[in-house]
Amino acid sequence: MATVAPHRVRPGRSVELGLLALALALGVSAYALVGLAETGTLPADIFGYGAGLVGLSVGLHLVLRWRAPYADPVILPTVVALNGLGLAMIYRIDLAYEARERAAGFAERQLGWTALGMVLAAVVLVLLRDHRTLRRYTYTAMVVGLALIVLPLVPGLGTEINGARIWIRVAGNSFQPAEIGKIVLAVFFAGYLVTNRDTLALAGPKVLGLQLPRPRDLGPILLAWAASLAVLVLERDLGTSLLFFGLFVGMLYLATERISWVAIGLALFVGGALLASRVFTHVGDRFDAWLHPFDDANFNAEFGGSGQLVRGLYGLANGGLFGTGWGQGRPDLVPWAESDFIVASLGEELGLTGLLAILVLYLVLAQRGLRTAIGVRDGFGKLFAGGMAFVVAFQCFVVVGGVTRLIPLTGLTMPFLAYGGSSLLANWVIVALLLRISDSARRPASELAAPGGPGDDDVPDAVTGPAPAGSDQATELIDVRPS
C-alpha cells in the first residue's frame, strides 16, 4: 500500500505581509508621481492617504491572521495593488477635471468606498466561519438575486443614467443592485448545480461526438437566457445581461465539463442579442456604434453612440508601447474616463506595457481563485469559488473587449480600478469569500471543523475516494491545496 509522508502546510501570512508592502508601495508611489507630474510637488494629502491605505490593508491582514490564517497569501496583495493603481488614476483624472473647471472629487469618494469595502470584507470574514452554510440558502438566494436585478425597474426607486436603467437612488446616492445580485445568484447557481450536476452531465444523446442535454434538462439555461434578455431589453443594459448569463453558463461548464452547454449558451445569447438589436432601437444603436464607430451619426449620438469609444481608442494609440507617463496624457478628453473608460486612461499614461502588467494582476487573481476551487474539499465550495473567479475574469474581458472594440461596449466597470461604489463593495465581498474558501482549501484536514451542513459528502468519488497503490492520485490528494 502506497503511503505519502505528511508535510506541514505553512499559513503564508508572512509572505502576504511582504507582498502587501510591495502592493502598497506601488499604489502610494503612483499617487505621489501623479502629484509631482501635475504640480511639481507631492500631493498635500500624501501622508494621510498613504497612512489610510496602509492601515486598512494591514487591518484586513490582521483579520486574516485571526479568522482565516490559512487563506491564500496572494489574493489580498493583488487586489490592494489594483485598488491603489485605480485610486492614483482617478486622482490624476480629478486634477485634469479641476484644470478644466469640471466637477471632480472622485478620488476622495473612491477612497471612502475603498475603506467601506475593506471593512465589509473583514465583516464577512469574521461572521462567515464556514462557506458551506451558504448552501442552506440556495433558493432564498435565487429570489433575492432576481429581486436585486429587477429593482431598478420599480417606479420611484430606479433611475435612468445615460440611457440605461440599472441604478436605484438610496439616500441621494446611486447604487447598482445587480453588482450584489451577481454574488447572490452565484450562491444559487452553486447550490443548484451541485445537486443536479449528475443529471446535467451524464444524461442525453451523443450527436457528432458532442454530448447533448435532454430537452427537459434545458429548463435552467432557458430560464437564465430569458432573464438575461429581459434585463437587456427592459433595463437597456447589455453588460449586466451578458455578465449574468455568462456566470451561469460558466458555472454550468464547471459543474458538468460538457462543451455542449457552452455551445448552447453561446448560441442562445448571440441569437437573442441579434434579435434584440433588430427589434429594439437602443440595442441596435450599440451594435451600430461598434460596427461603424467613425460614422458621423454614430459619433455624435447622445446615447449609445461611438464618441466615447473613438476617443478612448485615440487615447490608447497616444499611449503607445510605454505610455506618456503619469500626469502627461489627456484622459479627461474621454467621457467617463474615471469609470467606464479607466482602461483607456491607464493605457494612455502607462502604455501597452503598463496595461498588460495590470491585466497580469487580474490573471493572477483569477488563477488563485480557480486554484482555490480545485483545492477546496466540498462540491459547493468548488463551484462557488470557481464562479467568483470566473465572474471577475469575465468582467475584465467584457470591459477590455469593449474599450478595444473587440465586442460592443457594455457599460460594466473594471473591478477595483474604476470609480464606482457598488462595484467596489461587491468585488471586495468577492475577495472576502475567496479568502474564506481558500482558508478551508489550504487548512490541514486535522484542523478542519466538523462540517455543519453539506460538505465532503457531495464531493465525487474521484476526489475523495481511495487511490490505487503507486498511483499519482495519492500525491495529488495531499498536494491539492494552493501553496
TARA-V296780 format. One line per field, one symbol per residue. ss: DSSP state (h for helix, s for strand, l for the rest). Layout:
BEGIN
ss=???
END
This chain:
BEGIN
ss=llllllllllllhhhhhhhhhhhhhhhhhhhhhhhhhhhllllllhhhhhhhhhhhhhhhhhhhhhhlllllllhhhhhhhhhhhhhhhhhhhhhhhhhllllllhhhhhhhhhhhhhhhhhhhhhhlllhhhhhhhhhhhhhhhhhhhhhhhllllssssllsssssssllssslhhhhhhhhhhhhhhhhhhhhhhhhhhlllssllsslllhhhhhhhhhhhhhhhhhhhhlllhhhhhhhhhhhhhhhhhhhllhhhhhhhhhhhhhhhhhhhhhlhhhhhhhhhhhllllhhhhlllllllhhhhhhhhhhhhhlllllllllllhhhllllllllhhhhhhhhhhhhhhhhhhhhhhhhhhhhhhhhhhlllhhhhhhhhhhhhhhhhhhhhhhhhhlllllllllllllllllhhhhhhhhhhhhhhhhhhhhhhllhhhllllllllhhhllhhhhllllllllhhhhhhhllll
END
